[in-house]
Amino acid sequence: MDIKDTKKIVILVDAYSSGNDVAPEFNKKGYGCAHIQSREDIPAKLLNSYRGDDFFISLQYTGDEILNQLQEYDVIAVIAGCETGIELADHLAELLDLPGNDTGTSRSRRNKYLMQECLKNSAINHIPTHRLTTLKDATQYATELFKKYRKLVLKPVDSAGTDSVFVCKTVEEVEAHSGDLFKKSNQLNLKNEVIILQPFIEGEEYVVDTVSYQGRHKICAIWKMGKGSYNGADSICEFTELTSFDAQNHAQLKDYIFSCLDALGITFGAAHSELFLTKDGWTLIETGARPHGAGFPALSSLALKRTQIDELVLSVCSTEAFLEAVAEEYKPLNYLKIKELISFSAGTIKAVKHVDTIAGLPSYKKSNLPDVDQEIKLTTDVYSSPGWIALSHRCADQLNADYQYIVGLESKGMFEVYEQ
């Protein structure tokens, strides 16, 4: 690392997954990065994403005394890399008297029930959400909700991604999935002691990436999501597409999402919000007080002047410049669409088909595909997707034609696995 002033550093808490691309950008600006792992039982899938070369020191949090190992440095920020690091990042920032989000509301930024309660208490459009701790709760609330709604959503209260999200059409389905969830831990190795039940929201799904500093917010990217049901699972992501709105609709989205950030106590750092545009307006599903994952900020550089990570680094290293840029117009420079790959088979890969054909498409830019002899699973959530293909072009018709071509290849099977 080419560090100009090694005394000024940034602490990243759990720089896994969505936090992968943060440290390199601070390093480029001349700031060293220290890594702190929030707890011992971080899931292996997250640990395997860690990039140790980006940090001059890596520590395991066992108590606040860990900061003594960094007392010779001038810490300028504490940043959560992924969901597991959100609460500890708040705590360490408070200890160091640095900009951060209020520790008194940290749980509301991880607990999806409390998140909706914050919106409700702030009179912001929200989803009626019930907290379940027993099968009796599941039966009671499902029976009540089905009197008004045709479909319900059941999911862990503090999971990530589309982990264990079920769309249920009967009380019996709610009971069955609840019983299974209560016996398991989620993908973050947290036992499902509490799950939530909500009405299924009809509408178009979007993601809004933001960066905040001193309570002022900036929209960095707006993504439209395409989801469907595959392999017996619901809410499987098919694509993520960078998008924008006309001035009036953008203003409505901006007002709503900034109100949500305020209600959740997000005054500092990156945030990743999932929401629906319904007949009644915008409705927040959940917000993660951390960067967008799966490499999307980096991919957005294909179509944006600055990415969410760029804005985050700017807010910390050049605060005045960031605050001046808050008023800048959000406007993608190109069309960008990420095809999330779906596997219809599981096993050890013998061959990945159509690679050269896809790479030759006019809008093809990048891809993340599994290797031969790599194990893949049936795609049932965000964690079991085998990869992605990034398409970007100045012409929307060309991009969409290439996307549909890839969908056709995928439906015939892109991954050949060895017979068991």
C-alpha positions as CSV (number, residue, x, y, z in Angstrom):
1,M,0.0,0.0,0.0
2,D,1.2,3.5,-0.9
3,I,0.2,5.3,2.3
4,K,1.3,9.0,2.5
5,D,0.4,9.5,6.2
6,T,0.2,6.2,8.1
7,K,-0.8,8.0,11.2
8,K,-4.2,8.9,9.8
9,I,-6.3,5.8,9.5
10,V,-9.8,4.5,9.0
11,I,-11.3,1.6,11.0
12,L,-13.5,-0.8,9.0
13,V,-15.7,-3.2,11.0
14,D,-16.4,-6.5,9.2
15,A,-15.1,-5.5,5.8
16,Y,-16.7,-8.5,4.2
17,S,-19.0,-8.8,1.2
18,S,-20.4,-5.3,0.8
19,G,-17.4,-3.9,2.6
20,N,-14.8,-5.4,0.2
21,D,-14.2,-2.3,-1.9
22,V,-14.0,0.4,0.8
23,A,-10.5,0.0,2.1
24,P,-8.7,0.2,-1.3
25,E,-10.3,3.6,-2.0
26,F,-9.1,5.0,1.3
27,N,-5.7,3.5,0.6
28,K,-5.6,5.3,-2.7
29,K,-6.2,8.6,-0.9
30,G,-3.2,7.9,1.4
31,Y,-5.0,6.6,4.5
32,G,-4.2,3.3,6.2
33,C,-7.1,0.9,7.1
34,A,-7.4,-1.2,10.3
35,H,-9.8,-4.1,10.3
36,I,-11.9,-5.1,13.3
37,Q,-13.9,-8.3,13.2
38,S,-17.0,-7.8,15.3
39,R,-17.4,-11.4,16.7
40,E,-15.8,-14.8,16.5
41,D,-18.6,-16.7,14.7
42,I,-18.8,-14.7,11.5
43,P,-20.1,-17.0,8.7
44,A,-17.4,-18.7,6.6
45,K,-18.9,-17.2,3.4
46,L,-18.3,-13.7,4.7
47,L,-14.8,-14.5,6.1
48,N,-13.8,-16.0,2.8
49,S,-14.5,-12.6,1.1
50,Y,-11.9,-10.8,3.4
51,R,-9.0,-9.1,1.6
52,G,-6.3,-8.9,4.1
53,D,-3.8,-7.0,1.9
54,D,-6.0,-4.0,2.1
55,F,-5.3,-3.6,5.9
56,F,-2.1,-2.9,7.9
57,I,-3.6,-4.6,10.9
58,S,-6.6,-7.0,11.6
59,L,-8.1,-7.4,15.0
60,Q,-10.8,-9.4,16.7
61,Y,-13.1,-7.4,18.9
62,T,-13.2,-8.8,22.5
63,G,-13.8,-5.5,24.3
64,D,-13.2,-1.8,24.0
65,E,-9.6,-2.2,25.1
66,I,-8.9,-3.3,21.6
67,L,-8.6,0.4,20.7
68,N,-5.5,0.6,22.8
69,Q,-3.7,-1.2,19.9
70,L,-4.5,1.7,17.7
71,Q,-3.8,4.6,20.1
72,E,-0.7,5.8,18.2
73,Y,-2.9,6.5,15.2
74,D,-5.3,9.3,14.3
75,V,-8.5,7.5,13.5
76,I,-10.6,9.7,11.2
77,A,-13.6,7.4,10.7
78,V,-15.2,4.1,11.7
79,I,-17.2,2.4,9.0
80,A,-19.3,-0.7,8.9
81,G,-18.5,-3.0,6.0
82,C,-21.5,-5.3,6.1
83,E,-24.6,-6.0,8.3
84,T,-22.7,-7.8,11.1
85,G,-20.5,-4.7,11.7
86,I,-23.2,-2.0,11.9
87,E,-23.8,-1.9,15.7
88,L,-20.1,-2.2,16.7
89,A,-19.2,0.5,14.2
90,D,-21.7,2.9,15.9
91,H,-20.3,2.0,19.3
92,L,-16.6,2.5,18.3
93,A,-17.3,5.8,16.6
94,E,-19.1,7.0,19.7
95,L,-16.1,6.0,21.9
96,L,-13.7,7.8,19.6
97,D,-15.9,10.9,19.4
98,L,-16.1,10.6,15.6
99,P,-19.0,11.1,13.3
100,G,-21.4,8.2,13.4
101,N,-24.9,7.1,14.0
102,D,-26.6,7.2,17.4
103,T,-25.9,4.0,19.4
104,G,-29.3,4.5,21.1
105,T,-31.0,3.5,17.8
106,S,-28.4,1.0,16.5
107,R,-30.8,-1.9,16.9
108,S,-33.4,-0.2,14.7
109,R,-30.8,-0.3,11.8
110,R,-30.5,-4.1,12.1
111,N,-33.9,-5.3,13.4
112,K,-36.5,-5.2,10.6
113,Y,-39.4,-5.1,13.0
114,L,-38.0,-2.0,14.8
115,M,-37.2,-0.5,11.5
116,Q,-40.8,-0.5,10.5
117,E,-41.8,0.8,13.9
118,C,-39.5,3.8,13.4
119,L,-41.2,4.7,10.2
120,K,-44.6,4.2,11.8
121,N,-43.7,6.4,14.8
122,S,-42.5,9.1,12.3
123,A,-45.8,8.9,10.4
124,I,-44.0,7.7,7.2
125,N,-45.5,5.2,4.8
126,H,-44.5,1.8,6.2
127,I,-45.5,-1.9,6.2
128,P,-47.6,-3.3,9.0
129,T,-45.3,-5.7,10.7
130,H,-45.9,-8.4,13.3
131,R,-43.2,-9.9,15.5
132,L,-43.4,-13.7,15.9
133,T,-41.6,-15.6,18.7
134,T,-43.8,-18.7,18.7
135,L,-45.9,-20.8,16.4
136,K,-49.0,-19.5,18.3
137,D,-48.0,-16.0,17.2
138,A,-47.6,-17.2,13.6
139,T,-51.1,-18.7,13.6
140,Q,-52.7,-15.7,15.3
141,Y,-51.3,-13.0,13.1
142,A,-51.5,-14.9,9.9
143,T,-55.2,-15.5,10.5
144,E,-55.7,-11.8,11.1
145,L,-53.7,-10.6,8.1
146,F,-55.3,-13.1,5.7
147,K,-58.7,-11.4,6.3
148,K,-57.3,-8.3,4.5
149,Y,-54.4,-9.5,2.4
150,R,-54.0,-12.4,-0.2
151,K,-50.3,-13.0,0.4
152,L,-47.9,-12.5,3.3
153,V,-44.2,-12.3,3.6
154,L,-42.3,-14.2,6.3
155,K,-38.6,-13.7,7.1
156,P,-36.0,-13.5,9.9
157,V,-35.9,-10.3,11.8
158,D,-32.1,-9.7,11.4
159,S,-31.0,-11.6,8.3
160,A,-29.4,-10.1,5.1
161,G,-30.2,-10.3,1.4
162,T,-33.1,-12.6,0.5
163,D,-32.1,-15.1,3.1
164,S,-35.2,-17.2,4.1
165,V,-37.8,-14.9,2.6
166,F,-41.1,-16.8,2.1
167,V,-44.2,-15.6,0.3
168,C,-47.2,-17.4,1.9
169,K,-50.7,-17.8,0.6
170,T,-52.3,-19.8,3.5
171,V,-52.1,-19.9,7.3
172,E,-50.7,-23.5,7.0
173,E,-47.8,-22.2,4.8
174,V,-47.0,-19.5,7.4
175,E,-47.1,-22.2,10.2
176,A,-44.8,-24.6,8.3
177,H,-42.2,-22.0,7.3
178,S,-42.3,-20.5,10.8
179,G,-41.7,-23.9,12.4
180,D,-38.7,-24.4,10.1
181,L,-37.2,-21.0,10.7
182,F,-37.4,-21.2,14.5
183,K,-35.2,-24.3,14.3
184,K,-32.5,-22.7,12.2
185,S,-30.0,-19.9,12.2
186,N,-29.9,-17.4,9.4
187,Q,-27.0,-16.8,6.9
188,L,-25.3,-14.5,9.4
189,N,-25.1,-17.3,12.0
190,L,-27.8,-15.7,14.2
191,K,-30.5,-18.0,15.6
192,N,-34.0,-17.2,14.4
193,E,-35.5,-16.5,17.8
194,V,-37.7,-13.8,16.2
195,I,-39.2,-13.7,12.7
196,I,-41.5,-11.1,11.2
197,L,-44.8,-11.4,9.2
198,Q,-45.9,-8.7,6.8
199,P,-48.4,-8.2,4.0
200,F,-46.9,-8.9,0.6
201,I,-46.3,-5.5,-1.1
202,E,-47.4,-5.2,-4.7
203,G,-45.4,-2.9,-6.9
204,E,-42.1,-2.3,-8.6
205,E,-39.0,-2.9,-6.5
206,Y,-36.1,-0.5,-6.3
207,V,-32.8,0.0,-4.4
208,V,-31.5,3.4,-3.5
209,D,-27.9,3.8,-2.4
210,T,-27.0,6.9,-0.4
211,V,-24.2,8.5,1.6
212,S,-24.9,10.8,4.6
213,Y,-22.7,13.2,6.6
214,Q,-23.9,15.5,9.4
215,G,-27.4,14.4,8.6
216,R,-27.3,15.5,5.0
217,H,-28.0,12.8,2.5
218,K,-27.0,12.2,-1.2
219,I,-28.5,9.7,-3.6
220,C,-25.6,7.9,-5.3
221,A,-27.5,5.3,-7.3
222,I,-31.1,4.1,-8.0
223,W,-31.5,0.5,-9.1
224,K,-34.6,-1.3,-10.4
225,M,-34.9,-4.9,-9.3
226,G,-36.4,-7.8,-11.2
227,K,-37.4,-10.8,-9.0
228,G,-39.1,-14.1,-9.5
229,S,-39.7,-17.6,-8.1
230,Y,-37.3,-20.4,-8.9
231,N,-36.4,-23.8,-7.5
232,G,-39.2,-23.6,-5.0
233,A,-38.0,-20.3,-3.6
234,D,-39.5,-16.8,-3.8
235,S,-37.9,-13.3,-4.3
236,I,-34.9,-14.6,-6.4
237,C,-33.2,-11.7,-8.0
238,E,-33.2,-11.9,-11.9
239,F,-31.6,-8.5,-12.6
240,T,-30.5,-5.2,-11.1
241,E,-30.7,-2.2,-13.4
242,L,-29.4,1.3,-12.9
243,T,-32.3,3.8,-13.5
244,S,-33.5,7.3,-13.0
245,F,-36.8,9.3,-12.9
246,D,-38.1,12.5,-14.2
247,A,-37.7,15.6,-11.9
248,Q,-41.1,15.3,-10.2
249,N,-40.9,11.5,-9.4
250,H,-37.2,11.9,-8.4
251,A,-38.2,14.6,-5.9
252,Q,-40.9,12.3,-4.4
253,L,-38.4,9.5,-4.1
254,K,-35.8,11.8,-2.6
255,D,-38.2,13.2,0.0
256,Y,-39.4,9.7,1.0
257,I,-36.0,8.0,1.3
258,F,-34.4,11.0,3.1
259,S,-37.3,10.9,5.6
260,C,-36.7,7.2,6.1
261,L,-33.0,7.8,6.8
262,D,-33.8,10.5,9.3
263,A,-36.4,8.2,11.0
264,L,-33.8,5.4,11.3
265,G,-31.2,7.8,12.7
266,I,-28.8,7.5,9.8
267,T,-26.8,10.7,9.8
268,F,-23.4,9.3,8.7
269,G,-22.1,6.8,6.2
270,A,-23.4,4.6,3.4
271,A,-26.9,3.1,3.3
272,H,-28.6,0.6,1.0
273,S,-32.4,0.9,1.0
274,E,-34.9,-1.5,-0.6
275,L,-38.3,-0.2,-1.4
276,F,-41.4,-0.6,-3.5
277,L,-43.2,1.9,-5.7
278,T,-46.9,1.0,-5.0
279,K,-50.2,2.5,-6.0
280,D,-50.0,4.4,-2.7
281,G,-46.5,5.7,-3.2
282,W,-43.1,4.7,-2.0
283,T,-42.9,2.0,0.8
284,L,-39.6,1.0,2.5
285,I,-38.9,-2.7,2.8
286,E,-35.6,-2.3,4.8
287,T,-32.4,-0.2,5.0
288,G,-28.9,-1.5,5.6
289,A,-26.6,1.1,7.1
290,R,-23.7,-0.1,5.0
291,P,-22.6,0.0,1.3
292,H,-24.4,-1.9,-1.4
293,G,-23.0,-5.4,-1.8
294,A,-22.0,-7.8,-4.5
295,G,-19.6,-5.3,-6.1
296,F,-22.4,-3.0,-7.4
297,P,-20.8,0.3,-6.4
298,A,-17.8,-0.7,-8.5
299,L,-20.0,-1.8,-11.4
300,S,-21.9,1.5,-11.3
301,S,-18.6,3.2,-12.4
302,L,-19.6,2.0,-15.9
303,A,-22.4,4.5,-15.8
304,L,-21.9,7.1,-13.1
305,K,-19.5,10.0,-12.5
306,R,-18.9,8.8,-8.9
307,T,-19.9,5.6,-7.1
308,Q,-21.3,5.1,-3.6
309,I,-17.9,4.2,-2.4
310,D,-16.4,7.3,-4.0
311,E,-19.0,9.5,-2.3
312,L,-18.3,7.7,1.1
313,V,-14.6,8.3,0.8
314,L,-15.2,11.9,-0.3
315,S,-17.5,12.5,2.7
316,V,-14.7,11.4,5.1
317,C,-11.6,12.8,3.4
318,S,-13.0,16.0,1.9
319,T,-16.2,16.7,3.8
320,E,-16.7,20.3,2.5
321,A,-16.5,19.0,-1.1
322,F,-19.0,16.3,-0.3
323,L,-21.5,18.7,1.3
324,E,-21.2,21.0,-1.7
325,A,-21.8,18.0,-4.0
326,V,-25.0,16.9,-2.2
327,A,-27.1,19.2,-4.4
328,E,-25.7,17.7,-7.6
329,E,-28.2,16.2,-10.1
330,Y,-28.3,12.4,-10.1
331,K,-28.0,11.4,-13.8
332,P,-26.5,8.1,-15.1
333,L,-24.2,8.5,-18.1
334,N,-25.0,5.1,-19.7
335,Y,-27.5,2.3,-19.3
336,L,-26.4,-0.5,-17.0
337,K,-28.0,-3.8,-16.2
338,I,-26.7,-6.7,-14.1
339,K,-28.0,-10.2,-15.0
340,E,-28.0,-12.2,-11.7
341,L,-27.4,-15.8,-12.7
342,I,-29.7,-18.6,-11.6
343,S,-28.6,-22.2,-11.3
344,F,-31.2,-24.9,-11.9
345,S,-28.8,-27.7,-10.9
346,A,-26.4,-28.4,-8.1
347,G,-23.0,-30.1,-8.0
348,T,-19.5,-29.8,-9.3
349,I,-19.2,-27.8,-12.5
350,K,-18.0,-29.8,-15.5
351,A,-18.4,-26.9,-18.0
352,V,-19.7,-23.3,-18.2
353,K,-21.5,-22.9,-21.5
354,H,-21.7,-19.9,-23.9
355,V,-18.9,-17.9,-22.2
356,D,-17.4,-16.7,-25.5
357,T,-20.7,-15.9,-27.0
358,I,-21.8,-13.8,-24.1
359,A,-18.4,-12.0,-24.0
360,G,-19.0,-11.0,-27.6
361,L,-22.3,-9.3,-27.0
362,P,-22.1,-5.5,-27.8
363,S,-23.1,-4.5,-24.3
364,Y,-21.0,-7.0,-22.4
365,K,-18.6,-5.4,-19.9
366,K,-17.8,-7.8,-17.0
367,S,-18.8,-11.1,-15.5
368,N,-18.3,-13.2,-12.4
369,L,-18.8,-16.8,-13.4
370,P,-18.0,-20.0,-11.5
371,D,-14.9,-22.1,-12.4
372,V,-14.7,-25.6,-13.6
373,D,-14.6,-28.0,-10.6
374,Q,-16.3,-25.4,-8.4
375,E,-19.4,-26.5,-6.4
376,I,-22.6,-24.7,-7.1
377,K,-26.0,-24.9,-5.5
378,L,-29.6,-24.6,-6.7
379,T,-30.3,-20.9,-6.6
380,T,-32.7,-20.3,-3.7
381,D,-31.4,-16.9,-2.4
382,V,-28.8,-14.2,-3.0
383,Y,-26.1,-16.4,-1.5
384,S,-26.6,-19.3,-3.9
385,S,-26.5,-17.3,-7.1
386,P,-23.6,-18.7,-9.2
387,G,-22.6,-15.3,-10.5
388,W,-23.5,-12.3,-12.6
389,I,-23.0,-10.6,-16.0
390,A,-22.7,-6.8,-16.3
391,L,-24.1,-5.2,-19.4
392,S,-23.7,-1.4,-20.2
393,H,-24.4,0.5,-23.4
394,R,-25.5,4.0,-24.6
395,C,-28.4,2.3,-26.4
396,A,-31.2,0.9,-24.2
397,D,-32.5,-1.3,-27.0
398,Q,-29.1,-3.0,-27.6
399,L,-28.7,-3.6,-23.9
400,N,-32.1,-5.2,-23.5
401,A,-31.7,-7.4,-26.5
402,D,-28.4,-8.7,-25.1
403,Y,-30.1,-9.3,-21.7
404,Q,-32.9,-11.3,-23.3
405,Y,-30.4,-13.4,-25.2
406,I,-28.6,-14.3,-22.0
407,V,-32.0,-15.2,-20.3
408,G,-32.6,-17.6,-23.2
409,L,-29.2,-19.2,-22.8
410,E,-29.8,-19.5,-19.0
411,S,-33.2,-21.1,-19.4
412,K,-31.6,-23.9,-21.4
413,G,-28.8,-24.4,-18.7
414,M,-25.5,-22.6,-18.6
415,F,-23.9,-24.9,-16.1
416,E,-23.1,-28.5,-16.8
417,V,-22.4,-30.5,-13.6
418,Y,-20.8,-33.9,-13.1
419,E,-23.3,-36.7,-12.6
420,Q,-23.5,-37.8,-9.0
